[in-house]
Amino acid sequence: TSTFDNCYRDFLYSISRTHFLISANPTPSPVNNGAIHVVMAKSVSGTWSIKAVGQVFEIRDVKVDVTADTAAKAREEALARGESEALNRMLRRLTLSEDHAKLPKFNHKKTTEFVSDFSVSDEKTSSVRYLARLHYRFKPNAIRGLLRDSGFQFAETPSKPILVLPVFQPAGGLVLWEAPNPWRDAWSRRGTIDGLVTFALPLGDLADISTLNVNQAVRGEVAALGKLAARYRAGDTIVVYARSGLDPASSGRRIDVSMTRFSLLTDPETDFLGISQQEDETEEDTLIRAVNLIVNQLEDSWKRRNLLVGGELRVAAVTVPISGLGDWLDVKMKLENVTVVRALNMVLMSLDEVRVNLHYAGGTGQLQTALGQSDMALLRE
């Protein structure tokens, strides 16, 4: 196991046991007054692909293609359609899948109230046609108020990327990196996912192949899985094994999937899924539908753990141990990008610590989860 793996494993273990001693971090001053500390993991190199506050409330690449009597009318209609689609995608990102069909719809004038700004790229026009990609940023408090007033539960904490390893079993045996692998292809075609959970699909290059083979993936060899996850700066890893066979309930076929999730904080968890192939579906269609079901399941699971209850903010008195100004600026930037943190007020700054009042939404556990996604731990001494 690499030095990275050892340091990171020790760091996460320390968080799980709420110990304050983390050797890879700035050395904290002894405090015996029950203060809460924010500690940042310095052993983790690089940065995670985590959505910051602004990115959580940003929807990109809304494609529009409208034909009308004139180019001006086509553009006007395209912007209205794009804005409506972007708002719907924004609300779906934060809410549970069971509520998506009930989400409110608004006219163009009302929708505009929730938009902070937008930009346009790949714009093309003719005398009667308008094509473009639209990118929208929404007002966080307006979106929160809309969902809360409409009675919808929602979450807004993004997760670290989950590394996906699609193992398929054709007649010839198990395949992971080899072609053809229609299960891997289905994950590749899933494209951009709008949710709070991001997924990383390995490149399948020589470095990946030399790090992990299909048998190690199926057996769940933690050392090899951890090394590959570190390469893609992922949090958890899921090995999704799929095979196509006869459906015992019908004369058709079905896809059987087992999904095992590996995490440094918990024991491996395995779920099973059977997806019957519909009459008008190809195997490729069924595999893509299976991917969507898994993605929605993981999304909803993450959101349920991070649902914000009530609209009132809480305040935590927090001590941030530092060894210099650079430590504080780094932590401050990370804290400002944690979605549940609404405000940060400095109370005291000394050579070895900064004391702040942290205003946040949700419970303390949710704050801990949110901080963990940015490699920070909230510890009580």
Secondary structure as UniProt FT lines:
FT   HELIX           3..16
FT   TURN            17..18
FT   TURN            23..24
FT   STRAND          36..40
FT   HELIX           53..56
FT   STRAND          58..67
FT   HELIX           71..94
FT   HELIX           97..102
FT   HELIX           108..112
FT   TURN            113..114
FT   STRAND          115..125
FT   STRAND          129..138
FT   HELIX           140..149
FT   TURN            150..151
FT   STRAND          162..169
FT   TURN            171..172
FT   HELIX           182..189
FT   STRAND          199..200
FT   HELIX           206..211
FT   HELIX           214..219
FT   HELIX           222..231
FT   TURN            232..233
FT   STRAND          237..246
FT   TURN            248..249
FT   STRAND          253..262
FT   STRAND          269..276
FT   TURN            279..280
FT   HELIX           283..305
FT   STRAND          314..321
FT   HELIX           325..336
FT   TURN            339..340
FT   STRAND          341..349
FT   STRAND          353..360
FT   HELIX           364..372
FT   TURN            373..375
FT   STRAND          376..380
//
